[in-house]
Amino acid sequence: PGISDAKTPSSSVKASTPLALNPWNRPITRRTFTQSIMSHSEDSSAAVAVASINFKLPEFWSSDSELWFLTIESSFRKNKITSQQSKFDHVVSSLPQTVAAVVRDILRAPPQDMPYDMLKAKLIRRTTESEQRRLQQLLTSEELGDRKPSELLRRMEQLLGDKANTLDASILRELFLQRLPTQVRMILSTSATDSVETLARMADQIMDVNTPNVCQLTHPNPSHRTSLLEEILPQLLESNKVLTSTVAHLSEDLKQLRLDTRRPTTRQVSDSPPRRRRSRSANSSGTCWYHRTFGNRARRCESPCTFQENKQARR
């Protein structure tokens, strides 16, 4: 009986031991534990939902749609947005009207499966310029503008697309150098062995040091363009008048010079016979050319001639 009485309290204590203890030393049954987990899950879902509501994407970049999607997908991961439909809705809310019109068919009838992936593929394909147009822009209209040389190089590589990896490096180098100011190009011309990336970094440094000298004349401040034009326009007009007058005088001088070069030849042909005839005719003294030239030794004589021995010459 003593042993039996000793075991009874022990079994009674064991039966009354709770399942677990919370921080407040209160017993937690299986039911309350499950409710706690469900409550925590609901709180997490609510937090994600609130974050999703407050989350806003930047407006769509029409100039580089692929880069825009790379950026927003990083934001999706950061904010734990994984649903295809949620991503789809966020992207649609970030599209300007002109871009939304490009994917009107997708917006009016979104696919049931993977709507975000479908919208992404269509936007990239329909807003990206064709390869031919990008190459044409690279060759004809892409300029440095207000960008750094390294930014220009990145843009040129973007326009080249996949061809940037296969294009001869010397071609890209030449295209890049042609877009730089003359002073910068002259400095970089001594670095014949450097890569185009190295040249771009060097050009950035040169432009940073010599910005007033290199860039100001190429890209003047718009606020000073009107006053500058008003200042130099009268000088340009006056210079134009002087230049026009000078050209006119030079044209007249050239015309006169051409006439003078032709006149001696004409005179020589037309005036030679009369000179010979006049030389053989009698001069003011009455002596003929033969007696005036040969004197007493003249064998001939032309009348009228007053030479005293003309009779003997005739005999």
PEURLIN-V523404 format. One record per residue. N is the residue number from 0. SS is DSSP state (helix for helix, strand for strand, loop for the rest). PHI is phi in whole degrees, 0 to 359 (none if undefined). BURIAL is + if it has 24 or more other ideal C-beta (glycine too) atoms within 12 Angstrom, else -. Layout:
# PEURLIN-V523404
n: <N:N>
ss: <SS:SS>
phi: <PHI:PHI>
burial: <BURIAL:BURIAL>
This chain:
# PEURLIN-V523404
n: <0:1:2:3:4:5:6:7:8:9:10:11:12:13:14:15:16:17:18:19:20:21:22:23:24:25:26:27:28:29:30:31:32:33:34:35:36:37:38:39:40:41:42:43:44:45:46:47:48:49:50:51:52:53:54:55:56:57:58:59:60:61:62:63:64:65:66:67:68:69:70:71:72:73:74:75:76:77:78:79:80:81:82:83:84:85:86:87:88:89:90:91:92:93:94:95:96:97:98:99:100:101:102:103:104:105:106:107:108:109:110:111:112:113:114:115:116:117:118:119:120:121:122:123:124:125:126:127:128:129:130:131:132:133:134:135:136:137:138:139:140:141:142:143:144:145:146:147:148:149:150:151:152:153:154:155:156:157:158:159:160:161:162:163:164:165:166:167:168:169:170:171:172:173:174:175:176:177:178:179:180:181:182:183:184:185:186:187:188:189:190:191:192:193:194:195:196:197:198:199:200:201:202:203:204:205:206:207:208:209:210:211:212:213:214:215:216:217:218:219:220:221:222:223:224:225:226:227:228:229:230:231:232:233:234:235:236:237:238:239:240:241:242:243:244:245:246:247:248:249:250:251:252:253:254:255:256:257:258:259:260:261:262:263:264:265:266:267:268:269:270:271:272:273:274:275:276:277:278:279:280:281:282:283:284:285:286:287:288:289:290:291:292:293:294:295:296:297:298:299:300:301:302:303:304:305:306:307:308:309:310:311:312:313:314>
ss: <loop:helix:helix:helix:helix:helix:helix:helix:helix:helix:helix:helix:helix:helix:helix:loop:loop:loop:loop:loop:strand:loop:loop:loop:loop:loop:strand:loop:loop:helix:helix:helix:helix:helix:helix:helix:helix:helix:helix:helix:helix:helix:helix:helix:helix:helix:helix:helix:helix:helix:helix:helix:helix:helix:loop:loop:loop:loop:loop:loop:loop:loop:loop:loop:helix:helix:helix:helix:helix:helix:helix:helix:helix:helix:helix:helix:helix:helix:loop:loop:loop:loop:loop:helix:helix:helix:helix:helix:helix:helix:helix:helix:helix:loop:loop:loop:helix:helix:helix:helix:helix:helix:loop:helix:helix:helix:helix:helix:loop:loop:loop:loop:loop:loop:helix:helix:helix:helix:helix:helix:helix:helix:helix:helix:helix:helix:helix:loop:loop:loop:helix:helix:helix:helix:helix:helix:helix:helix:helix:helix:loop:loop:loop:loop:loop:loop:loop:loop:helix:helix:helix:helix:helix:helix:helix:helix:helix:helix:helix:helix:helix:helix:helix:helix:helix:loop:loop:loop:helix:helix:helix:helix:helix:helix:helix:helix:helix:helix:loop:loop:loop:helix:helix:helix:helix:helix:helix:helix:loop:loop:loop:loop:loop:loop:loop:helix:helix:helix:helix:helix:helix:helix:helix:helix:helix:helix:helix:helix:helix:loop:helix:helix:helix:helix:loop:loop:loop:loop:loop:loop:loop:helix:helix:helix:helix:helix:helix:helix:helix:helix:helix:helix:helix:helix:helix:helix:helix:helix:helix:helix:helix:helix:helix:helix:helix:helix:helix:helix:helix:helix:helix:helix:helix:helix:helix:helix:helix:helix:helix:helix:helix:helix:helix:helix:helix:helix:helix:helix:helix:helix:helix:helix:helix:helix:helix:helix:helix:helix:helix:helix:loop:loop:loop:loop:loop:loop:loop:loop:helix:helix:helix:helix:helix:helix:helix:helix:helix:loop:loop:loop:loop:loop:loop:loop:loop:loop:loop:loop:loop:helix:helix:helix:helix:helix:loop>
phi: <none:297:293:297:291:288:279:298:298:297:295:293:293:296:290:267:291:290:294:200:242:269:300:265:61:257:291:244:274:300:292:293:294:296:297:295:296:297:295:296:296:294:296:295:297:295:295:296:296:295:297:294:292:281:284:219:273:292:296:302:265:294:286:206:294:296:294:298:293:299:289:288:292:295:293:301:295:296:264:58:262:242:290:300:291:296:299:303:295:296:296:300:291:260:272:291:300:296:282:300:295:291:245:304:296:289:290:285:222:296:292:289:259:53:295:294:299:294:297:299:298:293:296:296:290:273:257:278:294:294:299:295:291:295:293:296:296:298:278:243:240:279:237:291:61:266:276:284:304:294:292:298:298:299:294:295:294:295:294:289:64:294:290:298:276:250:290:302:300:293:290:298:299:294:299:292:295:297:273:270:301:301:297:293:296:295:291:286:296:281:259:287:262:284:286:292:295:295:298:296:294:296:296:301:294:296:294:294:282:247:303:297:279:274:257:295:286:286:229:294:296:300:291:258:294:295:296:296:294:296:283:266:299:301:295:294:295:295:297:293:297:299:295:297:295:297:296:296:295:297:294:294:298:295:296:295:296:294:293:294:288:271:295:302:295:293:294:297:287:276:264:297:301:300:295:293:293:291:292:272:277:290:269:293:278:88:264:285:293:294:287:291:270:255:65:293:274:295:265:230:206:244:276:279:218:259:298:294:249:291:293:295:295:289:293>
burial: <-:-:-:-:-:-:-:-:-:-:-:-:-:-:-:-:-:-:-:-:-:-:-:-:-:-:-:-:-:-:-:-:-:-:-:-:-:-:-:-:-:-:-:-:-:-:-:-:-:-:-:+:-:-:+:-:+:-:-:+:+:+:-:-:+:-:-:+:+:-:-:+:-:-:-:+:-:-:+:-:+:-:-:-:-:+:+:+:+:+:+:+:-:+:+:-:-:-:+:+:-:-:+:-:-:+:+:-:-:+:-:-:-:-:+:+:-:+:+:+:-:+:+:+:-:+:+:+:-:-:-:-:-:+:+:-:-:+:-:-:-:+:-:+:-:-:-:+:+:+:-:+:+:-:+:+:+:+:+:+:+:-:-:+:-:-:-:-:-:-:-:+:+:-:+:+:+:+:+:+:+:-:-:+:+:-:+:+:-:-:-:-:-:-:-:+:-:-:+:+:-:+:+:+:-:+:+:-:-:-:-:-:-:+:+:-:-:-:-:-:-:-:-:-:-:-:-:-:-:-:-:-:-:-:-:-:-:-:-:-:-:-:-:-:-:-:-:-:-:-:-:-:-:-:-:-:-:-:-:-:-:-:-:-:-:-:-:-:-:-:-:-:-:-:-:-:-:-:-:-:-:-:-:-:-:-:+:+:+:+:+:+:-:-:-:-:-:-:-:-:+:+:-:-:+:-:+:-:-:+:-:-:-:-:->
